Amino acid sequence: MKRYGIIGNPLGHSYSERYFTDLFVREGLDAVYHPYAIESIEEAKGLLMELDGANVTYPYKEAIIPYLREVDEVARQIGAVNVIHKGKGHNTDWIGFRDSLGSILTTDDKRALLLGTGGVSKAIQYALQEMGIACTVVSRKVKGERREVISYDEVYEEVMAAHQIVVNCTPLGMHPLEGEMPKIPYEWLTEKHLLYDCIYNPEKTLFLQMGERQGCRTKNGLEMLQKQADEAWKIWTLAERK
């Protein structure tokens, strides 16, 4: 029996176990998928030896890298891993984001404001670069970051106006933080803005609700999850066939 799982913490919000278990049933595969809510990244070492494949989520997408025997070129460029197969790290988040965003873009969506600097933010930066969309990253801690990173205190009206896409890459809004949202000036959002939340559970975070009140287009991360998961499955199954 093949063993797969998701490594992260918290995992109470995650749909991955259900998604892959249903996939195994449809494919008639002898495989199981379990969540592993580890308390520290050191616990991942033993898991990686036991699992045939794994997904990695918050907060370990960057921290997992030293525990891998190899990282593919795209994941190396991104600096984050969300899929592992037999000790090799990959990144499919960027594909999931790219493919889910592309269907709702307009020709006026030329710049993106990314809230957060973690692993998912890095994948989205890579995706936007591939799509030819410029981006600015917003961080609570700007010191030591790149020139394109600004603080939340620097998100003025003109900054909001200059960025048509706003992406929440933080865990704010996800269990157990459902009552929180990134601290940006929502009053300066308009119907010209697209708010994208990488969180998919709850379906509509406070971040998205605030955008809807301002007339924004909104989208959550469910399609991103599904598309990156499909890419993960391709990595696991194609590798087995070689």
Contacts in CASP RR format, 6 or more apart in sequence:
PFRMAT RR
TARGET T0000
AUTHOR 0000-0000-0000
METHOD contacts of the structure
MODEL  1
MKRYGIIGNPLGHSYSERYFTDLFVREGLDAVYHPYAIESIEEAKGLLME
LDGANVTYPYKEAIIPYLREVDEVARQIGAVNVIHKGKGHNTDWIGFRDS
LGSILTTDDKRALLLGTGGVSKAIQYALQEMGIACTVVSRKVKGERREVI
SYDEVYEEVMAAHQIVVNCTPLGMHPLEGEMPKIPYEWLTEKHLLYDCIY
NPEKTLFLQMGERQGCRTKNGLEMLQKQADEAWKIWTLAERK
1 30 0 8 1.000
1 31 0 8 1.000
1 32 0 8 1.000
2 29 0 8 1.000
2 30 0 8 1.000
2 31 0 8 1.000
2 32 0 8 1.000
2 52 0 8 1.000
3 31 0 8 1.000
3 32 0 8 1.000
3 34 0 8 1.000
3 50 0 8 1.000
3 51 0 8 1.000
3 52 0 8 1.000
3 53 0 8 1.000
4 20 0 8 1.000
4 31 0 8 1.000
4 32 0 8 1.000
4 33 0 8 1.000
4 34 0 8 1.000
4 51 0 8 1.000
4 52 0 8 1.000
4 53 0 8 1.000
4 54 0 8 1.000
4 55 0 8 1.000
4 236 0 8 1.000
5 16 0 8 1.000
5 17 0 8 1.000
5 20 0 8 1.000
5 33 0 8 1.000
5 34 0 8 1.000
5 35 0 8 1.000
5 36 0 8 1.000
5 51 0 8 1.000
5 53 0 8 1.000
5 54 0 8 1.000
5 55 0 8 1.000
6 14 0 8 1.000
6 16 0 8 1.000
6 17 0 8 1.000
6 33 0 8 1.000
6 34 0 8 1.000
6 35 0 8 1.000
6 36 0 8 1.000
6 54 0 8 1.000
6 55 0 8 1.000
6 56 0 8 1.000
6 57 0 8 1.000
7 36 0 8 1.000
7 38 0 8 1.000
7 44 0 8 1.000
7 47 0 8 1.000
7 54 0 8 1.000
7 55 0 8 1.000
7 56 0 8 1.000
7 57 0 8 1.000
7 60 0 8 1.000
7 64 0 8 1.000
8 35 0 8 1.000
8 36 0 8 1.000
8 37 0 8 1.000
8 38 0 8 1.000
8 56 0 8 1.000
8 57 0 8 1.000
8 58 0 8 1.000
8 59 0 8 1.000
8 60 0 8 1.000
9 37 0 8 1.000
9 38 0 8 1.000
9 39 0 8 1.000
9 58 0 8 1.000
9 59 0 8 1.000
9 60 0 8 1.000
10 37 0 8 1.000
10 175 0 8 1.000
10 176 0 8 1.000
11 35 0 8 1.000
11 36 0 8 1.000
11 37 0 8 1.000
11 57 0 8 1.000
12 35 0 8 1.000
12 37 0 8 1.000
12 175 0 8 1.000
13 174 0 8 1.000
13 175 0 8 1.000
13 199 0 8 1.000
13 201 0 8 1.000
14 35 0 8 1.000
14 57 0 8 1.000
14 201 0 8 1.000
15 200 0 8 1.000
15 201 0 8 1.000
15 222 0 8 1.000
15 225 0 8 1.000
16 33 0 8 1.000
16 35 0 8 1.000
16 55 0 8 1.000
16 57 0 8 1.000
16 225 0 8 1.000
16 229 0 8 1.000
17 33 0 8 1.000
17 34 0 8 1.000
17 35 0 8 1.000
19 225 0 8 1.000
19 226 0 8 1.000
19 229 0 8 1.000
20 33 0 8 1.000
20 229 0 8 1.000
20 233 0 8 1.000
21 32 0 8 1.000
21 33 0 8 1.000
23 233 0 8 1.000
24 31 0 8 1.000
24 32 0 8 1.000
24 33 0 8 1.000
31 52 0 8 1.000
36 43 0 8 1.000
36 47 0 8 1.000
38 44 0 8 1.000
38 47 0 8 1.000
38 60 0 8 1.000
41 60 0 8 1.000
41 63 0 8 1.000
41 64 0 8 1.000
41 67 0 8 1.000
44 60 0 8 1.000
44 64 0 8 1.000
44 67 0 8 1.000
45 67 0 8 1.000
47 54 0 8 1.000
48 54 0 8 1.000
48 67 0 8 1.000
48 68 0 8 1.000
48 84 0 8 1.000
48 87 0 8 1.000
51 84 0 8 1.000
52 85 0 8 1.000
52 86 0 8 1.000
52 236 0 8 1.000
53 83 0 8 1.000
53 84 0 8 1.000
53 85 0 8 1.000
53 86 0 8 1.000
53 236 0 8 1.000
54 83 0 8 1.000
54 84 0 8 1.000
55 82 0 8 1.000
55 83 0 8 1.000
55 84 0 8 1.000
55 229 0 8 1.000
55 232 0 8 1.000
56 64 0 8 1.000
56 81 0 8 1.000
56 82 0 8 1.000
56 83 0 8 1.000
56 84 0 8 1.000
57 82 0 8 1.000
58 120 0 8 1.000
58 171 0 8 1.000
58 174 0 8 1.000
59 171 0 8 1.000
61 80 0 8 1.000
61 81 0 8 1.000
61 82 0 8 1.000
61 93 0 8 1.000
61 118 0 8 1.000
61 119 0 8 1.000
61 120 0 8 1.000
62 79 0 8 1.000
62 80 0 8 1.000
62 81 0 8 1.000
62 118 0 8 1.000
62 119 0 8 1.000
62 122 0 8 1.000
64 81 0 8 1.000
64 84 0 8 1.000
65 71 0 8 1.000
65 79 0 8 1.000
65 80 0 8 1.000
65 81 0 8 1.000
65 89 0 8 1.000
68 81 0 8 1.000
68 84 0 8 1.000
68 87 0 8 1.000
68 88 0 8 1.000
68 89 0 8 1.000
69 87 0 8 1.000
69 88 0 8 1.000
70 87 0 8 1.000
70 88 0 8 1.000
70 89 0 8 1.000
71 81 0 8 1.000
71 88 0 8 1.000
71 89 0 8 1.000
71 90 0 8 1.000
72 88 0 8 1.000
72 89 0 8 1.000
72 90 0 8 1.000
72 91 0 8 1.000
74 90 0 8 1.000
74 91 0 8 1.000
74 94 0 8 1.000
74 126 0 8 1.000
75 81 0 8 1.000
75 89 0 8 1.000
75 90 0 8 1.000
75 91 0 8 1.000
77 126 0 8 1.000
78 91 0 8 1.000
78 94 0 8 1.000
78 119 0 8 1.000
78 122 0 8 1.000
78 123 0 8 1.000
78 125 0 8 1.000
78 126 0 8 1.000
79 91 0 8 1.000
79 119 0 8 1.000
79 122 0 8 1.000
80 91 0 8 1.000
80 93 0 8 1.000
80 118 0 8 1.000
80 119 0 8 1.000
80 120 0 8 1.000
80 122 0 8 1.000
80 123 0 8 1.000
81 89 0 8 1.000
81 90 0 8 1.000
81 91 0 8 1.000
82 90 0 8 1.000
82 91 0 8 1.000
82 92 0 8 1.000
82 93 0 8 1.000
82 123 0 8 1.000
82 228 0 8 1.000
82 232 0 8 1.000
83 89 0 8 1.000
83 90 0 8 1.000
83 91 0 8 1.000
83 92 0 8 1.000
83 228 0 8 1.000
83 231 0 8 1.000
83 232 0 8 1.000
83 235 0 8 1.000
84 90 0 8 1.000
85 235 0 8 1.000
85 236 0 8 1.000
85 239 0 8 1.000
86 239 0 8 1.000
90 232 0 8 1.000
90 235 0 8 1.000
91 123 0 8 1.000
91 126 0 8 1.000
92 228 0 8 1.000
92 229 0 8 1.000
92 231 0 8 1.000
92 232 0 8 1.000
92 235 0 8 1.000
93 119 0 8 1.000
93 120 0 8 1.000
93 123 0 8 1.000
93 124 0 8 1.000
93 224 0 8 1.000
93 228 0 8 1.000
94 123 0 8 1.000
94 124 0 8 1.000
94 126 0 8 1.000
94 127 0 8 1.000
94 130 0 8 1.000
95 127 0 8 1.000
95 227 0 8 1.000
95 228 0 8 1.000
95 231 0 8 1.000
96 127 0 8 1.000
96 223 0 8 1.000
96 224 0 8 1.000
96 227 0 8 1.000
96 228 0 8 1.000
96 231 0 8 1.000
97 123 0 8 1.000
97 124 0 8 1.000
97 127 0 8 1.000
97 198 0 8 1.000
97 224 0 8 1.000
97 228 0 8 1.000
98 127 0 8 1.000
98 130 0 8 1.000
98 131 0 8 1.000
99 223 0 8 1.000
99 227 0 8 1.000
100 219 0 8 1.000
100 221 0 8 1.000
100 223 0 8 1.000
100 224 0 8 1.000
100 227 0 8 1.000
101 127 0 8 1.000
101 131 0 8 1.000
101 165 0 8 1.000
101 196 0 8 1.000
101 219 0 8 1.000
102 131 0 8 1.000
104 194 0 8 1.000
104 217 0 8 1.000
104 219 0 8 1.000
105 194 0 8 1.000
108 164 0 8 1.000
108 192 0 8 1.000
109 133 0 8 1.000
109 164 0 8 1.000
109 165 0 8 1.000
109 194 0 8 1.000
110 133 0 8 1.000
110 134 0 8 1.000
110 164 0 8 1.000
111 133 0 8 1.000
111 134 0 8 1.000
111 135 0 8 1.000
111 136 0 8 1.000
111 162 0 8 1.000
111 163 0 8 1.000
111 164 0 8 1.000
111 165 0 8 1.000
112 124 0 8 1.000
112 128 0 8 1.000
112 133 0 8 1.000
112 134 0 8 1.000
112 135 0 8 1.000
112 136 0 8 1.000
112 163 0 8 1.000
112 164 0 8 1.000
112 165 0 8 1.000
112 166 0 8 1.000
112 167 0 8 1.000
113 135 0 8 1.000
113 136 0 8 1.000
113 138 0 8 1.000
113 155 0 8 1.000
113 159 0 8 1.000
113 160 0 8 1.000
113 163 0 8 1.000
113 165 0 8 1.000
113 166 0 8 1.000
113 167 0 8 1.000
113 184 0 8 1.000
114 121 0 8 1.000
114 124 0 8 1.000
114 125 0 8 1.000
114 135 0 8 1.000
114 136 0 8 1.000
114 137 0 8 1.000
114 138 0 8 1.000
114 167 0 8 1.000
114 169 0 8 1.000
115 121 0 8 1.000
115 138 0 8 1.000
115 166 0 8 1.000
115 167 0 8 1.000
115 168 0 8 1.000
115 169 0 8 1.000
115 170 0 8 1.000
115 182 0 8 1.000
115 184 0 8 1.000
116 137 0 8 1.000
116 138 0 8 1.000
116 139 0 8 1.000
116 140 0 8 1.000
116 169 0 8 1.000
116 170 0 8 1.000
116 182 0 8 1.000
117 137 0 8 1.000
117 139 0 8 1.000
117 141 0 8 1.000
117 145 0 8 1.000
117 149 0 8 1.000
117 169 0 8 1.000
118 169 0 8 1.000
119 169 0 8 1.000
120 169 0 8 1.000
120 198 0 8 1.000
121 137 0 8 1.000
121 169 0 8 1.000
124 135 0 8 1.000
124 167 0 8 1.000
124 169 0 8 1.000
124 198 0 8 1.000
125 135 0 8 1.000
125 137 0 8 1.000
128 134 0 8 1.000
128 135 0 8 1.000
129 135 0 8 1.000
133 165 0 8 1.000
135 148 0 8 1.000
135 163 0 8 1.000
136 148 0 8 1.000
136 149 0 8 1.000
136 150 0 8 1.000
136 159 0 8 1.000
136 163 0 8 1.000
137 145 0 8 1.000
137 146 0 8 1.000
137 148 0 8 1.000
137 149 0 8 1.000
137 150 0 8 1.000
138 149 0 8 1.000
138 150 0 8 1.000
138 151 0 8 1.000
138 152 0 8 1.000
138 154 0 8 1.000
138 155 0 8 1.000
138 182 0 8 1.000
138 184 0 8 1.000
139 145 0 8 1.000
139 149 0 8 1.000
139 150 0 8 1.000
139 151 0 8 1.000
139 152 0 8 1.000
140 151 0 8 1.000
140 152 0 8 1.000
142 149 0 8 1.000
142 150 0 8 1.000
142 151 0 8 1.000
150 159 0 8 1.000
152 182 0 8 1.000
152 183 0 8 1.000
152 184 0 8 1.000
155 184 0 8 1.000
155 185 0 8 1.000
156 185 0 8 1.000
157 185 0 8 1.000
157 188 0 8 1.000
160 166 0 8 1.000
160 184 0 8 1.000
160 185 0 8 1.000
160 188 0 8 1.000
160 189 0 8 1.000
160 193 0 8 1.000
161 188 0 8 1.000
164 192 0 8 1.000
164 193 0 8 1.000
164 194 0 8 1.000
165 193 0 8 1.000
165 194 0 8 1.000
165 196 0 8 1.000
166 184 0 8 1.000
166 189 0 8 1.000
166 193 0 8 1.000
166 194 0 8 1.000
166 195 0 8 1.000
166 196 0 8 1.000
167 195 0 8 1.000
167 196 0 8 1.000
167 197 0 8 1.000
167 198 0 8 1.000
168 181 0 8 1.000
168 182 0 8 1.000
168 195 0 8 1.000
168 196 0 8 1.000
168 197 0 8 1.000
168 198 0 8 1.000
168 199 0 8 1.000
168 205 0 8 1.000
168 207 0 8 1.000
169 198 0 8 1.000
170 182 0 8 1.000
171 177 0 8 1.000
171 199 0 8 1.000
172 180 0 8 1.000
172 181 0 8 1.000
172 182 0 8 1.000
172 205 0 8 1.000
172 207 0 8 1.000
173 179 0 8 1.000
173 180 0 8 1.000
173 181 0 8 1.000
173 199 0 8 1.000
173 202 0 8 1.000
173 205 0 8 1.000
173 206 0 8 1.000
173 207 0 8 1.000
174 199 0 8 1.000
174 201 0 8 1.000
174 205 0 8 1.000
175 201 0 8 1.000
175 202 0 8 1.000
178 202 0 8 1.000
178 205 0 8 1.000
178 206 0 8 1.000
179 206 0 8 1.000
180 206 0 8 1.000
181 205 0 8 1.000
181 206 0 8 1.000
181 207 0 8 1.000
181 210 0 8 1.000
182 207 0 8 1.000
186 210 0 8 1.000
186 211 0 8 1.000
186 213 0 8 1.000
186 214 0 8 1.000
187 214 0 8 1.000
189 195 0 8 1.000
189 210 0 8 1.000
189 211 0 8 1.000
189 214 0 8 1.000
189 215 0 8 1.000
189 216 0 8 1.000
190 214 0 8 1.000
190 215 0 8 1.000
190 216 0 8 1.000
191 214 0 8 1.000
191 215 0 8 1.000
191 216 0 8 1.000
191 217 0 8 1.000
193 211 0 8 1.000
193 214 0 8 1.000
193 216 0 8 1.000
193 217 0 8 1.000
194 216 0 8 1.000
194 217 0 8 1.000
194 218 0 8 1.000
194 219 0 8 1.000
195 207 0 8 1.000
195 208 0 8 1.000
195 211 0 8 1.000
195 216 0 8 1.000
195 217 0 8 1.000
195 218 0 8 1.000
195 219 0 8 1.000
196 218 0 8 1.000
196 219 0 8 1.000
196 220 0 8 1.000
196 221 0 8 1.000
197 205 0 8 1.000
197 207 0 8 1.000
197 208 0 8 1.000
197 218 0 8 1.000
197 219 0 8 1.000
197 220 0 8 1.000
197 221 0 8 1.000
198 221 0 8 1.000
198 224 0 8 1.000
199 205 0 8 1.000
199 207 0 8 1.000
199 220 0 8 1.000
199 221 0 8 1.000
200 220 0 8 1.000
200 221 0 8 1.000
200 222 0 8 1.000
200 224 0 8 1.000
200 225 0 8 1.000
203 220 0 8 1.000
203 222 0 8 1.000
204 212 0 8 1.000
204 218 0 8 1.000
204 220 0 8 1.000
205 220 0 8 1.000
208 218 0 8 1.000
208 220 0 8 1.000
211 218 0 8 1.000
212 218 0 8 1.000
END
